[in-house]
């Protein structure tokens, strides 16, 4: 789809409203990557039934995510590696590790679910993606949550929730579109046709 692309970012200023302040447990993650159920691939340990841990990608660097809203219409949202790093740091600085809800519903906050570890993929420094996600881009953010909430853990086991989705306020910056050679020539022709001699 040929849609406008917006780079989503936040301010590092602690008092600014732009931030990720919740992680939602969802049935259809926007990044289209689920944690892996034990029945499908128990060797990946993205879900540890005994320890009640779910692990997986929270944000994927440079991935186009389809969005549609009243303000911008249809568009692609993209988080760069730099933006993700700022988001993760501010998330921890503000102590949001236990801010978890179901399906982005503020009325369905989850008690008894806490992010206890996270990392940003940086292969050059030995910070690798989880097994099974080897093709994910550098700068992507992974996390692991301990889920002590009985009903939420049952939803994980039943496959009713399958992954993570970040929630917050962002700055939208239009991405400059790169033109291919044909588009550049067409633009030059149009400009030349407008010049009167």
Backbone torsions as a table, in degrees:
resi	resn	phi	psi	omega
1	UNK	NA	134.0	178.4
2	UNK	-91.4	85.4	-177.6
3	UNK	-118.4	157.9	174.4
4	UNK	-63.1	150.5	179.8
5	UNK	-114.6	129.5	176.1
6	UNK	-115.9	131.2	173.0
7	UNK	-87.0	121.9	-179.4
8	UNK	-94.6	136.3	-175.1
9	UNK	-145.6	174.4	175.1
10	UNK	-134.3	167.8	171.4
11	UNK	-92.4	141.3	176.3
12	UNK	-76.4	-13.4	178.3
13	UNK	-60.1	122.6	-176.6
14	UNK	-62.2	-25.3	-178.7
15	UNK	-88.7	-9.3	-180.0
16	UNK	-72.7	146.8	-178.2
17	UNK	-76.1	-16.5	-178.6
18	UNK	-76.8	119.4	-177.2
19	UNK	-177.0	164.4	166.1
20	UNK	-96.3	120.4	-176.6
21	UNK	-117.3	-5.5	176.6
22	UNK	-145.0	150.7	167.5
23	UNK	-114.2	126.0	179.2
24	UNK	-98.5	140.6	169.9
25	UNK	-91.8	121.0	-169.2
26	UNK	-131.4	163.6	177.0
27	UNK	-85.7	-26.8	-179.1
28	UNK	-135.7	88.7	-179.8
29	UNK	-61.1	140.6	179.3
30	UNK	-60.8	-29.7	179.9
31	UNK	-80.5	0.1	177.1
32	UNK	56.7	34.0	176.9
33	UNK	-131.4	117.4	178.4
34	UNK	-90.6	162.1	162.8
35	UNK	-73.0	164.8	-174.0
36	UNK	-99.0	129.1	179.1
37	UNK	-73.1	150.3	-177.9
38	UNK	-60.3	-38.8	-177.3
39	UNK	-63.6	-33.4	-176.3
40	UNK	-78.5	-45.4	-175.4
41	UNK	-155.6	73.0	-174.9
42	UNK	-60.6	-22.5	-179.1
43	UNK	-68.9	-15.9	-178.0
44	UNK	-82.7	-20.1	176.2
45	UNK	54.7	30.9	175.1
46	UNK	-74.5	-21.2	169.6
47	UNK	-126.6	124.6	177.3
48	UNK	-110.3	102.4	-173.9
49	UNK	-62.5	-41.6	-177.4
50	UNK	-65.4	-41.5	-177.3
51	UNK	-91.5	-8.3	-178.0
52	UNK	59.1	52.3	179.4
53	UNK	-118.6	133.6	171.0
54	UNK	-117.5	135.7	-178.6
55	UNK	-133.4	145.4	177.4
56	UNK	173.9	-178.9	-179.8
57	UNK	-72.7	136.8	175.3
58	UNK	-97.5	-41.5	179.9
59	UNK	-145.0	143.0	-179.9
60	UNK	-116.0	122.4	-177.5
61	UNK	-65.2	134.3	174.3
62	UNK	65.4	14.7	176.9
63	UNK	-83.7	133.9	174.5
64	UNK	-79.7	124.6	179.7
65	UNK	-116.4	120.8	-178.5
66	UNK	-68.2	134.1	177.7
67	UNK	-139.3	154.2	175.9
68	UNK	-146.8	124.5	176.8
69	UNK	-149.3	174.6	-176.3
70	UNK	-69.0	-33.5	-175.9
71	UNK	-73.9	-45.5	-173.9
72	UNK	-110.6	-8.0	-175.0
73	UNK	73.7	-140.5	177.4
74	UNK	-89.8	136.9	-179.6
75	UNK	-163.0	169.2	172.0
76	UNK	-101.7	134.1	173.7
77	UNK	-105.3	136.0	-178.6
78	UNK	-133.9	134.8	172.5
79	UNK	-108.3	122.9	176.2
80	UNK	-78.9	166.7	177.2
81	UNK	-60.4	-39.5	179.0
82	UNK	-63.3	-42.7	178.7
83	UNK	-63.6	-42.6	-179.7
84	UNK	-62.6	-40.8	178.8
85	UNK	-61.3	-44.7	178.0
86	UNK	-62.7	-41.8	-179.3
87	UNK	-61.2	-48.2	-178.7
88	UNK	-63.1	-43.4	-179.6
89	UNK	-63.3	-44.9	-178.8
90	UNK	-67.1	-36.4	177.8
91	UNK	-56.7	-45.6	179.2
92	UNK	-74.3	-40.7	-179.9
93	UNK	-58.1	-34.4	-177.8
94	UNK	-91.4	1.8	174.5
95	UNK	69.4	38.8	-176.0
96	UNK	-90.3	13.2	-172.9
97	UNK	-59.3	-23.7	179.3
98	UNK	-105.4	10.4	176.9
99	UNK	-82.9	92.7	-176.2
100	UNK	-130.6	137.5	172.8
101	UNK	-137.5	174.8	177.8
102	UNK	-103.6	130.0	170.3
103	UNK	56.8	31.2	-179.3
104	UNK	60.3	29.0	179.4
105	UNK	-102.3	110.8	-179.3
106	UNK	-59.7	-22.1	177.5
107	UNK	-83.8	-2.6	-178.8
108	UNK	-119.5	51.6	177.6
109	UNK	-69.2	143.4	-175.4
110	UNK	-103.7	116.6	170.3
111	UNK	-85.1	141.5	176.6
112	UNK	84.8	31.1	171.7
113	UNK	-140.2	121.9	-175.0
114	UNK	-137.5	134.8	171.7
115	UNK	-75.5	121.2	-178.6
116	UNK	-110.7	-10.4	174.5
117	UNK	-154.2	151.0	171.6
118	UNK	-158.2	160.0	178.2
119	UNK	-156.1	155.3	177.0
120	UNK	-106.9	127.7	-176.7
121	UNK	-60.9	124.6	178.1
122	UNK	-148.5	85.2	-174.3
123	UNK	-58.0	-34.4	-179.3
124	UNK	-63.1	-26.8	-179.8
125	UNK	-109.2	16.8	173.7
126	UNK	80.6	13.0	178.6
127	UNK	-98.1	97.2	-171.2
128	UNK	-95.8	157.1	173.2
129	UNK	-71.1	163.7	174.7
130	UNK	-59.4	152.7	175.2
131	UNK	-58.2	133.6	-177.6
132	UNK	99.3	-12.7	178.9
133	UNK	-120.8	30.4	-172.5
134	UNK	-59.5	-25.6	-176.3
135	UNK	-88.2	3.0	-178.8
136	UNK	-70.0	149.1	-173.8
137	UNK	-74.4	150.3	170.7
138	UNK	-56.4	145.7	180.0
139	UNK	91.2	-4.1	177.9
140	UNK	-77.6	151.3	-174.3
141	UNK	-109.3	125.3	176.0
142	UNK	-111.4	154.2	176.8
143	UNK	-148.9	159.3	175.0
144	UNK	-127.6	134.6	-179.0
145	UNK	-120.8	136.4	170.6
146	UNK	-91.2	125.3	-176.3
147	UNK	-114.8	102.2	177.8
148	UNK	-94.3	-14.2	-179.6
149	UNK	-68.2	117.8	-174.2
150	UNK	-60.2	-47.8	-175.6
151	UNK	-69.0	-36.8	178.3
152	UNK	-68.7	-40.7	177.6
153	UNK	-62.2	-36.5	177.2
154	UNK	-64.7	-36.8	176.8
155	UNK	-64.1	-37.4	175.9
156	UNK	-62.6	-49.7	-177.8
157	UNK	-62.7	-35.1	-179.0
158	UNK	-82.6	-3.7	179.3
159	UNK	75.8	18.4	179.2
160	UNK	-78.9	-27.4	170.3
161	UNK	-122.6	138.8	-168.0
162	UNK	-131.2	-4.6	-177.6
163	UNK	-173.2	-171.4	-176.3
164	UNK	-110.3	154.2	173.4
165	UNK	-147.3	129.3	-179.1
166	UNK	-79.8	155.3	-178.0
167	UNK	-136.9	131.9	179.0
168	UNK	175.7	-168.6	178.4
169	UNK	-111.8	138.5	-174.9
170	UNK	-134.0	157.6	169.2
171	UNK	-88.7	136.8	179.8
172	UNK	-107.6	121.6	178.1
173	UNK	-122.0	120.3	178.5
174	UNK	-60.6	133.9	177.6
175	UNK	-82.1	132.5	177.5
176	UNK	-67.2	127.0	-179.4
177	UNK	-79.7	129.2	175.7
178	UNK	-84.9	135.1	-178.4
179	UNK	-100.3	141.5	174.1
180	UNK	-80.6	174.8	-175.1
181	UNK	-58.7	-41.7	-179.9
182	UNK	-62.6	-41.6	179.3
183	UNK	-66.6	-37.5	178.6
184	UNK	-64.4	-45.6	179.2
185	UNK	-61.4	-41.2	179.3
186	UNK	-63.6	-40.7	179.1
187	UNK	-64.8	-41.1	177.8
188	UNK	-62.9	-44.3	178.5
189	UNK	-59.7	-42.9	179.1
190	UNK	-63.4	-41.9	178.5
191	UNK	-64.9	-43.9	179.2
192	UNK	-63.7	-35.9	-179.8
193	UNK	-68.4	-20.9	-179.3
194	UNK	-86.3	-12.4	-179.9
195	UNK	-84.4	125.5	177.6
196	UNK	-103.9	138.8	-176.4
197	UNK	-103.3	NA	NA
